[in-house]
Amino acid sequence: MTPLDSPARTDGSTRRDAPAFSEAPGLVRILGADGAIAPTASAEPYLAVIDALADAQLEEFYRDMVVIRAFDREATNLQRQGQLALWPPSFGQEAAQVGSARAARTQDHLFPSYREHVVCRIRGVDPLDIIRVMRGVTHGGWNPYDPKNGNTHIYTLVLGAQTLHATGVGMGLVFDGKSGTGDADRDEAVLVYYGDGASSQGDVHESMVFAASFRTPEVFFLQNNQWAISVPVATQSRTPLVRRGEGYGIPSVQVDGNDVLASYAVSRVALDEARAGGGPRAIEALTYRMGAHTTSDDPTKYRTSSEEESWARRDPIARMRTYLEGRGAAASFFADVEAEAHAVAEDTRERTMALGGIDTSVMFDHVYSEQHPLIDEERRWLADYETSFEGDAR
């Protein structure tokens, strides 16, 4: 049986194990699945970055991952109970996101796709703003230019489009002389997230062309979670996805995305290099989507429990906990983290239940910057349409 053959199920659908995830020879891993420091040969240049971390920073990585998983589970439950229209779980991808987000500097610009919940939280976005997007009571979510949101741009539900936005901002930084000046405290960089499915979008490739041409201070961060909904990554690419960046002349690194230390170190170096004028960088983080693509998806239709169990043994949170325990982290620390995670989940539920609806008229407010007769006509039509039902109320 070839890797892409699919054993038939009795219900007529198919399930299959994804082909073994493709580790390139230069994979960077620092923390093994057993929680022990076990760097690959390619990780050696990054070890100094990890050695510079204080215990408080390492514990912060763990706290980030545990708290956001609790938030993620609560949001999933809220959707199942009819409180959200949709929810894209981040379960299993916490290490890739935490490491990269913590590696960014305050002045950097971050462009998520729609699953980077902990990235947004780290940068200061209120998680309830993500909930509001998925409940359909906002057309954006938050203002990326509000300082409290940490230069974090809004979720982009159109696959790959955020890479165009990110490259545009990166080009602007070049034109405005805001990168490559030698002032590490003021130079700016761009970090953009996308997935293995989006990596096949034309937008991503066009973004890389312009990024390479204009030497933008940009890091393309690909979270390869092995499945583009029901399509395994091997169907999209017969070679490791890390090589796609190399094809455009962009230095690229493949990292174990379930290793928060490796994610942090590689992202830190890549962002520093891009910010200093070295041009764009690309990172492929090998991870796994333990949950569904979204709550409208049923992964049991296309993948097996044995595959999920295999990846569960590489769980990023369990891995980091074992590492911290080995360093002597106190039991009280872990208890405190669990208490915070529970409190965040409770707060998410309470504030979600207090959310109301949205005035349908706001959908017209930002179509044009100025008043437009066609929009005025459509607004009147909607008002008349809704009014026509008032007499049918019982």
C-alpha positions, 0 to 999 in steps of 0.5 A: 500500500502506498502512503496515499492509499486509503483503506475503505471504511464500512460507511463508504468514507476513508480514513488513513494515517498521514504519511510520516511527517517529513523531517528534513536533514537540518531539523532543529530540535532542542527538547526531546519528546521525553522532556530531556535536552537532546539537541540535533546537530542543526540545533547547536547554533541556537543553544546559546539563545536558550541558555540566556533564558531565565527560569521565569521565562521558561515557566512563562512558556509553560504557563502560556501553553496551559492557559491557552489550551484551557481557553481553547477547550472552553471555546470549543465547548461554547461552540458545541452549545450554540454560543459560537458559529464556529471555532478553530481549535489550536490544540496541539500547536501551542509550542510553535505559537508560544515560542515564535510569539515570545521571540518577537519584539514589542515593535514587531508586526504580527499577522495571524491566520485564524488559529493563533489564539495564544499569539494574540493573547501574548501580544495583548489582545483580549481573547474575548475579541477572538470569541466575538469574531467567531460569534459573528458580532464583529467584522474585525475583532480588534484594532491592530493599531491600538497599542494594547493589541501589540501590533497584532493584526486581525484574523484572516479567514481567507487562506494565505491572504495575510501573507500579502498583507504582511509583505506589504507592511514589510515593504513599507518598513523598507521604504520608510527606513524602519528596518536595517538601520542597526538600531536593534531597539527600534528596527521593526520586523514582520512575523506572519503565520500560515498553514500547510494548506495555505502554503499551496495558495498563490498568495503565499508564493506571490508574497515570497516573490515580493519579500525576496525581491524587496528584502523585507524584514519578514519571517514566514512562519509555516505551521505544518500540522499535517492536514489541510482539513482532510488532505495530508501534506504529502498530497500537496508536496512531495518534498519538505515544505521548508524547501519552498522558501529556499526556492525563492532564495529565502533562508529557511529552517525546519523546526520541531514545532512541538518543542517550544524551546526550538520554536523560540530560538529559531524564531528569535534568530530569524527575526533578529536577522530580518530586522537587521536588514538580512531580508526575509526568513522562512520557518517550517514548524512540524506540529500536529492539529490534535483537534478538528480543523474547525468545529464543522469538521469531523477528523474521524472521517479521514484519519486514524486514532493510531495517528492521533495517539502517536502525536499525543506522545509528543504533546508540547505541554507534557514535554515542557512540564517534564523539562521544568520538573527536571530543573526543579520547578516547584509543585506550587508553580504547576498548581498556580498555572492550573488555577489560572487556566481554570479561571481564564476558562470560567471568565471566557464562559461568563463574558461570552454568555454576556455578549449580545448580538450585532446591529445588522446595519453595521455591515454597511459602515465600512464598505466605502470610506465615504457615503455611497448611493448604492450602499444607502439603497441596500441599507434601506432595502434591508431595513424594509425587509426586516420591517416586513416581518413585524406583522408576522410576529405571534 
